[in-house]
């Protein structure tokens, strides 16, 4: 019940941040769901977005959930002008080296932004600066302003991963601009 209780408290805080939730655009706050079973993030009959958006997502240790949401709340005036929808969910920790849930249970804060790249990028820098205190890990495939140093501090097994990549791909056949910029491999 630990996760359900925390999720209910998180949902209550989300209501304080963003006001009333439109029932056509979200699933029920605090609704328990078994681990390992996919849950639709939005009601089946709804249209959460139309494909013209930007996305970012951060995973914060669950022990920091309340303080993290308060930090995000400080950005509410700017958030509300750029946000289509946001989602909060808790995820069990795992032991995978590059997983954003590696090591402990997390609160995931997902943002679906309006397609205004410059304004979103500026706000994202400020939000990520606010989340630094809480060891927030960005989603590997979504927007983030974090650089190599910031990301390496968040993943204790990253040096081992980079060593393996160098060992198994000495000719850098699988290198990419992203891996070079963020992972230095």
Secondary structure, DSSP 4 states (H G I P E B T S, - for coil): -HHHHHHHHHHHHHHHHH-S--TTSSPPTT----TTS---SS-TTS----S-EEEEEEEEEGGGHHHHHHHHHTTHHHHHHHEEEEEEEEE--B--TT-TTBTS-EEEEEEEEES-HHHHHHHHHHHHHHHGGGTPEEPTTS-----HHHHHHH-TTHHHHHHHHHHH-TT-TT--HHIIIII--
